[in-house]
Amino acid sequence: MSRQANRGTESKKMSSELFTLTYGALVTQLCKDYENDEDVNKQLDKMGYNIGVRLIEDFLARSNVGRCHDFRETADVIAKVAFKMYLGITPSITNWSPAGDEFSLILENNPLVDFVELPDNHSSLIYSNLLCGVLRGALEMIRKLRYAANA
Amino acid sequence: MKSPPDGRFPPRLAAGGCAPLLAQSRGGFESLWVLQDENGRCITKLENMGFRVGQGLIERFTKDTARFKDELDIMKFICKDFWTTVFKKQIDNLRTNHQGIYVLQDNKFRLLTQMSAGKQYLEHASKYLAFTCGLIRGGLSNLGIKSIVTAEVSSMPACKFQVMIQKL
């Protein structure tokens, strides 16, 4: 098997295209199965949740990050370590609430939406809602672990 | 020999990069269809999704490659370059009867390696293969080959994909 100089980046690119295409096929199938966008959004969130509760273990095993001391640190780890590890992007953290318990992640180059155009009849579809579910599931697992440790 | 799959179990599939996210998303939507209990429909849907993805993928992947000499050349491409791109390894064994039937054997199929190697989940393995069958069928379809692709698992994590070329 010959090794070409650009093989590495080429296969990484293809791997992300496979991912993008698969996600697109998934959302398309969901839109076919459920007639309205709200149900699709809910299903994406549910699926993402199922992924998140397991992904967090993989993340903690591979990333070696210690315990986060506060929510700001958590936000940093999510944006700079987790997103980088799994999606190869680093979203920006903005929009902190005054109480410091809410923030926004802005994804400039979301790999999920490469080549994707939403038609007009799906205006209320949250295409990347799977990511919301993943975050929800992953963080819920950590919170549980925290409580267990404190108890 | 195809046993009807039923029941559910969460897969834990992890590897580098976005492969785990991809693989786990498959676990995600398997739990979605478990409620329907119509496993035949589930497999068909997964296969159809794989088909769409395979079509798109092969287009992107072959836009700069040279023309294929013949059917065997295409199958070798699937076994080597295509499989390496998707699963980071090649097909271990390709057999053909030179009359349109090809058997692709993968001794360590990446979607099955994280599952227990015994007989326990053998009957559920077909769910994890359905998408890949579609992937092959879709890829071949956009290379001008109409086919039927089935898969069988005799012992985890090895599996065989059987491709039957349909002469138009």
Chai-1 contact restraints between the chains, C-beta under 6 A:
chainA,res_idxA,chainB,res_idxB,connection_type,confidence,min_distance_angstrom,max_distance_angstrom,comment,restraint_id
A,S11,B,T85,contact,1.0,0.0,6.0,A-B,restraint_1
A,M14,B,T85,contact,1.0,0.0,6.0,A-B,restraint_2
A,S16,B,C18,contact,1.0,0.0,6.0,A-B,restraint_3
A,E17,B,R60,contact,1.0,0.0,6.0,A-B,restraint_4
A,L18,B,L57,contact,1.0,0.0,6.0,A-B,restraint_5
A,L18,B,V86,contact,1.0,0.0,6.0,A-B,restraint_6
A,F19,B,C18,contact,1.0,0.0,6.0,A-B,restraint_7
A,F19,B,L22,contact,1.0,0.0,6.0,A-B,restraint_8
A,L21,B,V53,contact,1.0,0.0,6.0,A-B,restraint_9
A,L21,B,G56,contact,1.0,0.0,6.0,A-B,restraint_10
A,L21,B,L57,contact,1.0,0.0,6.0,A-B,restraint_11
A,T22,B,L22,contact,1.0,0.0,6.0,A-B,restraint_12
A,T22,B,V53,contact,1.0,0.0,6.0,A-B,restraint_13
A,A25,B,M49,contact,1.0,0.0,6.0,A-B,restraint_14
A,A25,B,R52,contact,1.0,0.0,6.0,A-B,restraint_15
A,A25,B,V53,contact,1.0,0.0,6.0,A-B,restraint_16
A,Q29,B,K45,contact,1.0,0.0,6.0,A-B,restraint_17
A,Q29,B,M49,contact,1.0,0.0,6.0,A-B,restraint_18
A,M47,B,G28,contact,1.0,0.0,6.0,A-B,restraint_19
A,M47,B,F29,contact,1.0,0.0,6.0,A-B,restraint_20
A,N50,B,G28,contact,1.0,0.0,6.0,A-B,restraint_21
A,N50,B,S31,contact,1.0,0.0,6.0,A-B,restraint_22
A,I51,B,Q24,contact,1.0,0.0,6.0,A-B,restraint_23
A,I51,B,G28,contact,1.0,0.0,6.0,A-B,restraint_24
A,D58,B,A14,contact,1.0,0.0,6.0,A-B,restraint_25
A,D58,B,P20,contact,1.0,0.0,6.0,A-B,restraint_26
A,Y86,B,C18,contact,1.0,0.0,6.0,A-B,restraint_27
A,Y86,B,L21,contact,1.0,0.0,6.0,A-B,restraint_28
